[in-house]
Amino acid sequence: MSVIVRFAPSPTGYLHIGSARTALFNWLYARHHQGKMLLRIEDTDRARSTREAVDAIYKGLEWLGIDWDETPVHQFERMQRHVEVAQELLAIGMAYPCYCTPEELDEMRKEARAKGQPIRYDSRWRDRSPDEAPPGAQPVIRFKAPQKGNTVIHDLVQGEVHVSNYQLDDMIILRADGTPTYNLSVVVDDHDMGITHIIRGDDHLTNTFRQFQVYQAMGWKIPHFAHIPLIHGQDGAKLSKRHGALGIEAYRDMGYLPEALRNYLLRLGWSHGNHEIISTKEAIEWFDLDHVGKSPARFDFIKLANLNGHYIREMKNDDLLNLLIPFMEKKRLTLNPEALDLLKRGMNGLKQRAKTLVELADNALFYVTIPNLDEGAQKILDIEGLELLKLMEGYLSSFPETRWTEKNLEDYARKIAEEKNLKLGKLVQPLRAVLTGKTVSPSVFEILHILGKDKSLKRLQKYISSNIN
């Protein structure tokens, strides 16, 4: 059997992190089994579905590195097919018109609450003739669900799950205006698209029992189901915006790399031994549903940032520079060829300390503009720090430009520190503070070398001259 899976988002907002993981699991499962992943846009909610949201889904998947096979299906365009199936269910006696008024339905709910029972439709029109309907009433069409026994699903993640059919009332499949409902449309589309495996969040489990019954009623082959646990926040609560339930584009704008986010999402609820860093090739080779856990995964920004830092360090400098440029431009900086050259030459040192592209851009500012001193840097440049800065400026002024290399500068500073009976860090921290505006940076000697003698001395001299009493 050739595997065919689908990712079926509703275009009513951004592609959030939980949906992205579902898409990833579907994609990996299809690629692992040399099958297909199809994309279906479930846009039947016309009031909330927007073209912008559809575009955001496409762009989010593309940025994350998830592609799909065949032209995307738009559920709304298939509405007539959904109605045809509803009419077929009517014809074979597996559906019926219901003429209940809103007032009657409200009374059912009140009565169920008063008795402490589940709120469900009482099937009062299940065996009644339409001749008894009030004049002019427009019925909904309800599915005639089995009333006895259990519905059992052999889930590829959850194992055997079942529900008493008593708990599943006769759901509406066509509204009074003739439009189909979600649980009918999904089954029809999955059947017609030849979906063999449905991989989705376990919040759909109740829907699955209902959909399972529709497959049975139509005599259609039932796909395999795999319900993956949802993602929770670090505190164990349902994922919200404060936990990280954001759109994929938000992670891009926060400076995360798609490779890192993909790797992190893969490890949220799935494991392969003790492997944490997993390439796309390895993910496709190793991924299957038997290693998906049954418990909710917890989203942890610290782990994501650490993983992202790893991918930043491993990235080629030219590629990283191309990704960095937009983040620098957001700071309204014009990157001329000289600035780009400085950034490229300084990338090895910069990327060791950055966990996001935003951090990388902040840390790289000193290469393209004279930095403002943060609070820590200002403290270093107290009276003693300023004197040490003057001392080093004098020594560096006399240092030959032809020997201005990272190693030579470090050897020179160590010699000065020894002569002055000072620790090397004490001597060079004022240099770091003025050159970078921070107390933490790549090697001071690397920075001096990359900036060059002229640019380095100008920064030191400018600070000294502006702080002479």
C-alpha positions in Angstrom: 0.0 0.0 0.0 1.4 3.4 -1.0 1.2 5.9 1.9 -0.8 9.1 1.3 -1.1 11.6 4.1 -2.5 15.1 4.2 -2.1 18.3 6.2 -5.4 20.1 6.4 -5.2 23.5 8.1 -8.0 26.1 8.3 -7.0 29.5 6.9 -8.4 31.5 9.7 -5.1 32.8 11.1 -1.4 32.1 11.1 0.2 28.7 10.9 0.9 28.2 14.6 3.6 26.0 16.1 1.3 23.0 16.9 0.0 22.9 13.3 3.6 23.2 12.0 4.6 20.1 14.0 1.6 18.2 12.6 2.6 19.2 9.1 6.2 18.0 9.9 5.1 14.6 11.2 3.0 14.1 8.1 5.7 15.1 5.8 8.3 12.9 7.4 6.0 9.9 7.5 5.3 10.3 3.8 8.9 10.8 2.8 10.0 7.9 5.1 7.6 5.6 3.3 8.2 7.1 -0.2 4.6 8.2 -0.3 2.8 11.4 -0.8 1.9 14.3 1.4 -1.1 16.3 0.1 -2.2 19.8 1.3 -5.9 20.6 1.8 -7.0 24.1 2.8 -10.2 23.7 4.9 -11.8 27.0 4.0 -15.5 26.2 4.4 -15.7 28.9 7.2 -16.1 31.7 4.7 -16.5 34.4 7.3 -13.1 33.7 8.9 -11.1 32.2 6.0 -8.9 34.8 4.2 -6.5 34.8 1.3 -3.8 36.3 3.6 -4.1 33.3 5.9 -3.8 30.9 3.0 -0.7 32.7 1.8 0.7 32.6 5.4 0.2 28.8 5.4 2.1 28.4 2.1 4.9 30.7 3.1 5.2 29.2 6.6 5.5 25.6 5.2 8.0 26.7 2.6 10.1 28.6 5.1 10.1 25.5 7.4 11.3 23.3 4.4 8.1 21.3 4.1 6.8 20.7 0.6 3.8 18.9 -0.7 2.8 16.8 -3.6 0.1 17.7 -6.2 -2.0 20.9 -6.3 -3.5 21.9 -3.0 -7.2 21.1 -2.5 -9.6 23.8 -1.4 -12.4 22.3 0.6 -14.9 25.0 -0.2 -14.7 24.2 -3.9 -15.8 20.6 -3.2 -19.0 21.6 -1.4 -21.3 20.1 -4.0 -19.5 16.7 -3.6 -20.1 16.8 0.1 -23.8 17.5 -0.4 -24.0 14.6 -2.8 -22.7 12.2 -0.1 -25.2 13.6 2.4 -28.0 12.9 -0.1 -26.6 9.4 -0.6 -26.7 8.8 3.2 -30.3 10.0 3.2 -31.1 7.6 0.3 -29.6 4.6 2.1 -31.3 5.3 5.4 -28.2 6.5 7.2 -29.4 10.1 7.6 -32.6 11.9 8.2 -34.1 15.4 8.2 -34.5 17.0 11.7 -37.0 19.8 12.2 -36.1 20.7 15.8 -36.4 24.4 16.6 -33.7 26.3 18.4 -36.0 26.5 21.4 -36.3 22.7 21.5 -32.6 22.2 21.3 -32.1 24.7 24.1 -34.6 22.9 26.2 -32.7 19.6 25.6 -29.4 21.2 26.8 -31.1 22.6 29.9 -32.6 19.3 30.8 -29.3 17.4 30.3 -27.5 19.9 32.5 -30.1 19.6 35.2 -29.7 15.8 35.2 -25.9 16.0 35.1 -25.9 14.1 31.8 -23.8 14.8 28.6 -25.4 17.3 26.3 -26.6 15.4 23.3 -29.4 15.5 20.7 -32.2 13.0 21.7 -32.9 11.7 18.2 -36.5 12.8 18.4 -36.8 13.1 14.5 -34.8 9.9 13.8 -37.9 7.8 13.0 -40.5 10.5 12.4 -42.0 11.3 9.1 -41.3 14.7 7.5 -45.0 15.0 7.1 -45.1 15.9 10.8 -42.8 18.9 10.2 -44.2 22.4 10.9 -45.2 24.2 7.6 -42.3 26.0 5.9 -39.6 24.6 8.3 -36.1 24.1 6.9 -34.6 20.9 8.3 -31.0 20.1 9.0 -29.8 16.6 7.9 -28.5 14.4 10.7 -26.4 11.3 10.5 -28.1 8.2 11.9 -25.4 7.1 14.3 -25.4 3.6 15.9 -27.0 3.7 19.3 -25.7 0.5 20.8 -22.3 -1.0 21.3 -18.9 0.8 21.0 -16.9 2.4 18.3 -13.3 1.1 18.4 -10.3 2.6 16.7 -6.9 1.0 16.5 -4.8 4.1 16.7 -1.2 4.0 15.7 -0.1 6.2 18.6 -2.8 5.9 21.2 -3.4 2.1 20.8 -6.9 0.8 21.0 -9.4 3.6 21.9 -13.1 3.2 22.1 -16.3 5.1 23.0 -19.8 4.0 23.9 -22.0 4.9 20.9 -24.5 6.2 23.5 -22.2 9.2 23.9 -22.3 10.0 20.2 -25.5 11.6 19.2 -26.8 12.1 15.6 -24.6 14.8 14.4 -25.6 17.4 11.8 -24.1 16.7 8.4 -26.0 19.4 6.4 -27.1 22.7 7.9 -30.5 24.2 7.3 -29.0 26.4 4.6 -27.7 23.3 2.8 -24.1 23.7 3.6 -22.1 20.6 4.8 -20.5 20.4 8.2 -16.8 19.7 9.1 -17.2 16.0 10.1 -18.9 15.2 6.7 -16.6 17.3 4.5 -13.4 15.9 6.0 -14.5 12.2 5.5 -15.5 12.9 1.9 -12.3 14.7 1.1 -10.1 12.1 2.8 -11.8 9.3 0.9 -11.7 11.0 -2.5 -8.1 12.0 -2.0 -7.1 8.4 -1.2 -5.7 9.3 2.2 -4.3 6.1 3.8 -3.1 7.6 7.1 -4.5 10.5 9.1 -1.9 12.0 11.5 -3.3 14.9 13.6 -3.6 16.2 17.1 -5.4 14.1 19.8 -7.9 16.9 20.2 -9.5 15.5 17.1 -10.2 12.1 18.7 -13.9 12.7 19.4 -14.3 13.8 15.8 -12.6 10.7 14.7 -15.2 8.4 16.3 -17.9 10.3 14.4 -16.0 10.2 11.1 -15.3 6.5 11.6 -19.0 5.9 11.6 -19.5 7.8 8.4 -16.9 5.7 6.7 -18.7 2.6 7.8 -22.1 3.9 6.7 -20.7 4.6 3.2 -18.9 1.3 3.0 -15.6 3.1 2.4 -12.2 1.8 3.3 -11.2 3.4 6.7 -7.8 5.0 6.8 -5.3 4.4 9.6 -5.5 7.0 12.4 -2.6 8.4 14.5 -3.4 11.0 17.1 -0.4 12.8 18.4 -0.5 14.5 21.9 -0.7 18.3 21.9 2.1 20.6 22.8 1.9 22.2 26.3 3.8 25.0 27.9 6.8 24.5 30.1 4.4 24.7 33.1 2.3 21.8 31.7 -0.6 24.1 30.9 -2.2 24.2 27.5 0.0 26.1 25.0 -0.7 29.8 24.8 1.0 32.8 23.3 3.0 33.3 26.4 4.3 29.7 26.1 5.2 30.0 22.4 1.9 29.4 20.5 2.9 31.9 17.9 2.8 31.9 14.1 5.7 30.4 12.2 6.5 33.8 10.9 7.0 35.0 14.4 9.8 32.5 15.0 11.4 33.6 11.7 11.3 37.2 12.8 12.7 36.3 16.3 15.8 35.0 14.4 15.3 31.2 14.5 16.6 29.1 11.7 14.2 26.8 9.9 16.6 23.9 10.3 16.7 24.4 14.1 12.9 24.9 14.5 12.3 21.8 12.4 14.7 19.8 14.5 13.1 21.1 17.7 9.6 20.3 16.6 10.6 16.8 15.6 11.8 16.2 19.1 8.6 17.5 20.7 6.8 14.2 21.2 9.1 11.9 19.1 12.5 10.4 19.9 15.3 8.3 18.4 17.5 7.1 21.2 19.5 9.9 22.8 19.8 11.9 19.5 19.1 15.6 19.9 20.7 17.0 16.7 19.0 15.3 13.8 19.5 16.3 10.2 16.7 16.2 7.7 18.2 13.2 6.0 18.3 11.3 9.3 14.8 12.5 10.3 13.4 11.0 7.0 15.4 7.8 7.5 14.4 7.3 11.2 10.9 8.8 11.5 8.0 6.4 12.2 4.9 6.6 14.4 6.0 3.9 16.8 8.3 6.4 18.6 5.7 9.1 19.0 5.0 9.4 22.7 1.5 9.4 24.3 2.1 12.3 26.7 1.9 16.0 25.8 5.3 17.5 24.9 6.4 20.7 26.7 7.6 23.7 24.7 10.8 25.1 26.1 12.3 28.3 24.6 15.6 27.7 26.3 16.1 24.4 24.6 15.0 25.9 21.3 17.5 28.7 21.6 20.3 26.4 22.5 19.5 24.2 19.5 19.3 27.3 17.3 22.7 28.4 18.6 24.1 25.1 17.4 22.8 25.5 13.9 24.1 29.1 13.8 27.6 27.9 14.7 27.5 25.1 12.1 26.3 27.4 9.3 28.6 28.6 6.6 29.6 32.2 7.1 28.4 33.4 3.7 25.0 31.8 4.2 24.8 33.2 7.7 25.7 36.7 6.5 22.9 36.6 3.9 20.4 35.7 6.6 21.9 38.4 8.9 21.6 41.3 6.5 17.8 41.8 6.9 18.1 41.9 10.7 20.8 44.5 10.4 18.7 46.5 7.9 15.8 46.5 10.4 18.1 48.6 12.6 18.2 51.2 9.8 21.8 50.5 9.0 23.1 50.8 5.5 25.5 48.0 4.8 28.1 49.2 2.3 30.7 46.8 0.9 33.2 47.7 3.7 30.6 46.9 6.4 29.7 43.6 4.7 33.4 42.6 4.6 33.8 43.4 8.3 30.8 41.3 9.2 32.0 38.4 7.0 35.5 38.5 8.5 34.1 38.7 12.0 31.5 36.0 11.6 33.5 33.2 13.1 33.8 35.0 16.4 30.3 36.5 16.4 28.4 33.3 15.8 29.9 31.5 18.8 27.9 33.6 21.2 24.6 34.1 19.4 21.5 31.9 19.8 19.3 33.8 17.4 19.8 36.0 14.4 18.5 38.9 16.4 21.2 38.3 19.0 23.7 38.0 16.2 22.7 41.3 14.7 22.9 43.0 18.1 26.3 41.5 18.8 27.6 42.5 15.3 26.6 46.2 15.5 30.0 47.3 16.6 31.5 46.2 13.3 29.3 48.6 11.3 28.7 51.5 13.6 30.3 53.1 16.7 28.4 51.4 19.6 26.7 52.9 22.6 28.2 51.6 25.8 25.9 49.4 27.9 25.8 49.7 31.7 28.5 47.1 32.2 30.9 48.7 29.7 30.4 52.1 31.4 31.4 50.6 34.8 34.6 49.2 33.3 35.6 52.7 32.0 35.8 54.3 35.5 38.9 56.4 36.4 41.2 53.4 36.5 39.7 51.9 33.3 40.1 55.2 31.4 43.8 55.3 32.5 44.3 51.7 31.2 42.6 52.7 28.0 45.0 55.6 27.5 47.9 53.3 28.3 46.9 50.7 25.7 46.1 53.4 23.1 49.6 54.7 23.4 51.1 51.2 23.0 48.8 50.3 20.1 49.6 53.6 18.3 53.3 52.6 18.1 52.6 49.0 17.1 53.5 48.4 13.4 50.6 48.1 11.1 52.4 45.4 9.1 52.3 43.2 12.2 48.7 44.0 13.1 47.4 40.4 13.4 45.4 38.7 16.1 48.3 36.6 17.4 50.8 39.5 17.4 48.4 41.8 19.1 47.7 39.2 21.9 51.4 38.5 22.4 52.1 42.3 22.6 49.3 42.8 25.2 50.6 39.9 27.3 54.0 41.4 27.3 52.6 44.8 28.4 50.5 43.1 31.1 53.6 41.3 32.4 55.6 44.5 32.4 52.9 46.4 34.3 52.2 43.5 36.7 48.6 43.4 35.5 46.2 40.5 34.6 45.6 40.4 30.8 41.8 40.7 31.3 42.2 43.8 33.4 44.3 45.4 30.7 42.1 44.7 27.7 38.6 45.0 29.2 38.6 48.8 28.6 39.5 48.1 25.0 36.5 45.7 24.7 34.2 48.2 26.3 35.0 51.0 23.9 35.3 48.9 20.7 32.1 46.9 21.2 30.1 48.8 23.9 29.7 45.5 25.8 31.6 43.4 28.4 31.2 40.2 26.4 32.3 39.8 22.8 34.6 37.8 20.6 38.3 38.1 21.3 39.5 41.7 21.7 42.5 40.9 19.5 40.3 39.4 16.8 38.2 42.6 16.8 41.3 44.8 16.7 42.6 42.8 13.8 39.4 42.8 11.8 38.7 46.5 12.4 42.3 47.3 11.5 44.7 49.7 13.1 43.3 53.0 11.8 39.6 52.3 12.7 40.5 50.8 16.1 42.6 53.7 17.1 40.1 56.3 16.0 37.5 54.7 18.2 39.8 54.6 21.2 41.0 58.2 20.6 37.5 59.5 20.1 36.4 58.1 23.5 39.5 59.3 25.3 39.2 62.8 23.9 35.5 63.1 24.8 36.2 62.0 28.4 39.2 64.1 29.3 38.4 66.4 32.2 
